[in-house]
Structures are given as structure tokens and as C-alpha cells.
Amino acid sequence: MYVPTLCALLSACAYFSPAAALDLAQAYQAALANDATFASVRAAYTATLEKLPQARAGLLPSIGLTGTRAEASTTRLPGVQYTSESYTLQLTQPLFRWANWQNYEQSKLQLAIGETQLAQARQDLILRVAQAYFDVLAAQDNLAFIRAQKAAIEEQLEAAKRNFEIGTATITDTHEAQARYDLAVAQEIQAESELTVRTSALQQIIGQAPDTLAKLPESVKVPAPEPAKLEAWTQQAAANNLAVAQASLATEIAKRDIEIAKSGHYPTVDLTANIGRSRGLVGQNVVNDFYTTRSVGVQVSVPIFSGLGTSARVNEAVALSEKARHDLEAARRAAVQNTRVAFQGVNAGLAQVRALEAAQVSSRSALEANKTGYEVGVRINIDVLNAQQQLYSTERDLAKARYDALMSGLRLKAAAGILSEDDVAKINALLR
């Protein structure tokens, strides 16, 4: 069972110090301590731990004490009042109860499902934290690019105004630059709002609003999937995917349900032992002193007919077992398909990153050429503005493509059932 250490809880609070930027690993540790969704699954797992001792109780002896005390009289002895007391201590040890044994074995499977659900919740938390973290970085990048574009447009607007005043440019250049500037102002307002929303989403998971985040450098190289063959990933997903593991355990539980239903046809055998102390009326005499009785025996109960209810329960359990088997196959196919999608997403993302890196170089060269052309009069103001917009859009898309490629890599490992905190550490090492 996962229990946050005191160090993790204290460090989760220290991570939000304004002196240092919050990185992905720190955000994940804070989420472990503060995320309500993960805490809910963790509490459910703690409850699941109690199923095993509950089921084991059906195999262990039970002991009970009963007692009665009453003032009584009898027509056998007219006018005689006496006190009747009886105390019995009884022990019952199941010797053969097929349903109890199957419940015990089934509780082990339920505990395994709880462990798998907790592991999947931890994987889901990694994905949610990483996605929220990169969403904030993307929103910050978008706002930064818009502000840089706005500053460049403002500079171009001032140049257009000066050139118009000295007669080397038309008023059209000024109007075009002004229109682009006004559009940039509107985009900046929208980007600020988007950043607030994304930051709030991250805060919901980690518990507090971070001041600053560690960023992904422009020179970072997004790692390719390893191994590089799709077949290796799909095979691993079919065997290790956590949803497949849960479905597999569910099929075993369904088989136990069939045996539990069949137990309605089987006899039950219990060992019983009693010791009692009584006083009161014995035959025709009133006994004032306690006397002791003891007995040890075997109790057998054989079901003969239950209105066909047991047979109906068996048929129901068989049908549900068949359903569980189909659910397992569906989960396995879904895991393989999700792995294919994630694998293609990583490769497509890496290809997009390479293409956008080339486009970034070309866009910078195009902007410089258009600025030079505008200065010598072979380019107009709108050409420079378009080149600026193209460059900033390319840089924004490149940053977003890097985040998406990293997320696809995490989803690929989650689909294969091998996503862990080590993967968070590897991505965290790329941040600055």
C-alpha cells in the first residue's frame, strides 16, 4: 500500500518556494500528496485490504456465549418459585464449506485488482500532471510569442509612421501595421486568459498555484521510443497493460463465482463443541446448584431442494464468466490499439519537430530578407509583418510539438503498462 512519507509531504510544500521554479518531478510529488482523485483510489485500496481477513474469517472457528436467567414456576410443584439459569459456550469450526473457501481465494484476486487499480491510478496521475504541466508551458510560450510579435509589430508600426511622415511610405503601411497591432493586443488578452485557465488546472492537481515552472530548452532532443519496433510494444501491452491485468483478474473472480453458486448443491460440515452450566428445574426437582454439560460433534447439512434457485444462480454465474472472458479480449485489443496509436504519435511527433526546426530556420532567414528588402524598398510593410507572424507561429508550433511528442512517449509506456516515476525523472532531467 502506498503511504506518502513525511519527507514527501513536507517537500511538496517546499516546492512552491518563489526562489526556485517548480519542475515536473516536484509537481508529481506534490500531486501524490494533494490530488483528490488519486487519494480516492488510495483509500479504496486501503478498504480492499480488509477483504482478505473478512474472507479468512469464514474458514476460522467462531465462538459464541449465550445465557438466560429467569424466575419461574411449574404446575409440577405448586407454589414453588425457583430461578432458572443457563449459560452455554459454543465453538463452531467449519470443516467443509465450499463457498467459504472460494470466497477466501476470491478475496486474494480482489486484493490483486486493488493493487492493479492503484498502479493504474499512479500512471494516470503521471499523465495528468505531465499534461497539465506542459499545457501551462505551452500557454506561457504562446503568450510570450504573442508579446514578442506585438513588440515587433509595434516597432514596425512606428517605422511606418516615420516613413509616412517623411514621405517614403504610404498611409497604407501604417494602417496595415496598426491593424496587425490591434489584433496582437486581442490575441494577448486571449492568451493571458488561457494561461490562467491552464495554471488553474495544474493547481487543481498539485494543490497550490506554482509561481514559475522549469522550461524545456529550445535545443532539447526529444527521445525516440526504445525499442523502435511496434511489435515489441504491442506484445508488451498485451501482456502488461494494467487494464488487461484487471480484466484477467476479473475472469478469475468470475470463475470463483461459478464455484460459489455451485456450492448451493454441496453439503456443509462443521465441527461443534459446547459446554454449558445450568440450574433450575430438572425432572421433578428444583436444582439450586449449577451442573455442567459438555458435547462435541459434527454437524452435517445437506441441501435437497431450493426451488431451482441454486441452478439459476449457477447459470447466471456461467453467463457472467463468459462476459468477463469477452471483456478481457476487448481490453487486450484496446491495449494493443492504444499502443499502436501512441507509437505512431511519438514517431509523427518527432517528425513534426524535425520539420518545424527546419521551418524555424527558414522563417528566420525569410524575416531577415524581408526586413532588408523593406529597407531598400523592394518589399512592403505587409511582407515584413507576414514574415514576423510566420516566424512566431512556427516557434510556437515547434514548442507545442515537443510537448506533444513527450506526452506521446508517456502514453506509449502507459499503454504498455510500464510507465513509472523513472520516466518522470527522465523528462525532468530535460527541463531547465
Long-range contacts (C-beta under 8 A, 24 or more apart in sequence): 1-42, 1-45, 1-46, 1-49, 1-118, 2-42, 2-45, 2-118, 2-122, 4-32, 4-33, 8-32, 8-33, 9-33, 12-206, 12-207, 15-210, 16-208, 16-210, 16-211, 18-211, 18-212, 21-211, 21-212, 21-213, 21-214, 21-215, 22-210, 22-211, 22-212, 22-213, 22-214, 23-213, 23-214, 23-428, 23-431, 24-129, 24-130, 24-133, 24-214, 24-424, 24-427, 24-428, 24-431, 25-424, 25-425, 25-428, 27-129, 27-133, 27-202, 27-205, 27-206, 27-210, 27-213, 28-125, 28-126, 28-129, 28-130, 28-421, 28-424, 30-206, 30-207, 30-208, 31-125, 31-128, 31-129, 31-205, 31-206, 31-207, 32-125, 33-207, 34-205, 34-206, 34-207, 34-208, 35-125, 35-128, 35-205, 35-206, 35-207, 37-121, 37-124, 37-125, 37-128, 38-121, 38-122, 38-124, 38-125, 41-117, 41-118, 41-121, 42-118, 42-121, 44-114, 44-117, 45-114, 45-115, 45-117, 45-118, 48-110, 48-111, 48-113, 48-114, 49-111, 49-114, 51-107, 51-110, 51-111, 52-104, 52-107, 52-108, 52-111, 54-107, 55-100, 55-103, 55-104, 55-106, 55-107, 56-104, 56-107, 58-94, 58-97, 58-100, 58-103, 58-104, 59-94, 59-97, 59-100, 59-101, 59-104, 60-93, 61-91, 61-92, 61-93, 61-94, 62-91, 62-92, 63-89, 63-90, 63-91, 63-92, 64-89, 64-90, 64-92, 65-89, 65-90, 66-90, 72-280, 72-281, 74-281, 76-281, 76-284, 77-284, 77-286, 80-286, 82-280, 82-281, 82-286, 82-288, 83-279, 83-280, 83-288, 84-279, 84-280, 84-281, 85-277, 85-278, 85-279, 85-280, 85-290, 86-276, 86-277, 86-278, 86-280, 87-276, 87-277, 87-278, 88-274, 88-275, 88-276, 89-274, 89-275, 89-276, 90-272, 90-273, 90-274, 91-272, 91-273, 91-274, 92-270, 92-271, 92-272, 92-299, 93-270, 93-271, 93-272, 94-268, 94-269, 94-270, 94-271, 95-269, 95-270, 95-271, 95-298, 96-266, 96-267, 96-268, 96-269, 97-263, 97-268, 97-269, 97-270, 98-259, 98-260, 98-262, 98-263, 98-266, 99-259, 99-260, 99-263, 99-264, 102-256, 102-259, 102-260, 102-263, 103-256, 103-260, 105-256, 106-253, 106-256, 106-257, 106-260, 109-249, 109-252, 109-253, 109-256, 110-253, 112-249, 113-246, 113-249, 113-250, 113-253, 116-242, 116-245, 116-246, 116-249, 117-246, 119-242, 120-242, 120-243, 120-246, 123-242, 123-414, 123-419, 124-414, 125-205, 126-410, 126-414, 126-419, 126-421, 126-423, 126-424, 127-407, 127-410, 127-411, 127-414, 127-419, 128-205, 129-202, 129-205, 129-206, 129-424, 130-406, 130-407, 130-410, 130-424, 130-427, 131-407, 132-198, 132-201, 132-202, 132-205, 133-202, 133-213, 134-403, 134-406, 134-407, 135-198, 135-201, 135-202, 136-195, 136-198, 136-199, 136-201, 136-202, 136-210, 136-213, 137-213, 137-215, 137-216, 137-399, 137-403, 138-198, 138-399, 138-400, 138-403, 139-191, 139-194, 139-195, 139-197, 139-198, 139-199, 140-195, 140-213, 140-215, 141-395, 141-396, 141-399, 141-400, 142-191, 142-194, 142-195, 142-396, 143-188, 143-191, 143-192, 143-194, 143-195, 145-392, 145-393, 145-395, 145-396, 146-184, 146-187, 146-188, 146-191, 146-392, 147-188, 148-392, 149-184, 149-388, 149-389, 149-392, 150-181, 150-184, 150-185, 150-187, 150-188, 152-388, 153-177, 153-180, 153-181, 153-184, 153-385, 153-388, 154-181, 156-180, 156-381, 156-384, 156-385, 156-388, 157-181, 160-381, 169-381, 172-381, 173-380, 173-381, 173-382, 176-381, 176-382, 176-385, 177-381, 177-385, 180-385, 180-389, 214-428, 214-431, 214-432, 215-431, 215-432, 216-399, 216-402, 216-403, 216-406, 216-430, 216-431, 216-432, 217-430, 217-432, 218-399, 220-402, 220-430, 222-349, 222-350, 222-353, 222-402, 222-405, 222-406, 222-409, 223-409, 223-426, 224-346, 224-347, 224-350, 225-343, 225-346, 225-347, 225-409, 225-412, 230-339, 230-340, 230-343, 233-339, 233-343, 233-412, 233-415, 233-416, 234-336, 234-339, 234-340, 236-339, 236-416, 236-417, 236-418, 237-335, 237-336, 237-338, 237-339, 237-415, 237-416, 237-417, 238-332, 238-335, 238-336, 239-417, 240-416, 240-417, 240-418, 241-331, 241-332, 241-335, 241-339, 241-415, 241-416, 241-417, 242-417, 243-331, 243-334, 243-335, 244-328, 244-331, 244-332, 244-335, 244-417, 245-417, 246-331, 247-324, 247-327, 247-328, 247-330, 247-331, 247-332, 248-328, 250-324, 250-327, 250-328, 251-321, 251-324, 251-325, 251-327, 251-328, 253-324, 254-317, 254-320, 254-321, 254-323, 254-324, 254-325, 255-321, 257-317, 257-320, 257-321, 258-314, 258-317, 258-318, 258-321, 260-317, 261-310, 261-313, 261-314, 261-316, 261-317, 262-310, 262-314, 264-303, 264-306, 264-309, 264-310, 264-313, 264-314, 265-303, 265-310, 266-303, 267-300, 267-301, 267-302, 267-303, 268-300, 268-301, 269-298, 269-299, 269-300, 270-298, 270-299, 271-296, 271-297, 271-298, 271-299, 272-296, 272-297, 272-298, 272-299, 273-297, 335-415, 335-417, 338-411, 338-415, 339-412, 339-415, 339-416, 342-408, 342-411, 342-412, 342-414, 342-415, 343-412, 345-404, 345-405, 345-408, 345-411, 345-412, 346-405, 346-408, 346-409, 346-412, 349-401, 349-404, 349-405, 349-408, 350-405, 352-401, 352-404, 352-405, 353-398, 353-401, 353-402, 353-405, 356-394, 356-397, 356-398, 356-401, 357-398, 359-394, 359-398, 360-391, 360-394, 360-395, 360-398, 363-387, 363-390, 363-391, 363-394, 363-395, 364-391, 366-390, 366-391, 367-391
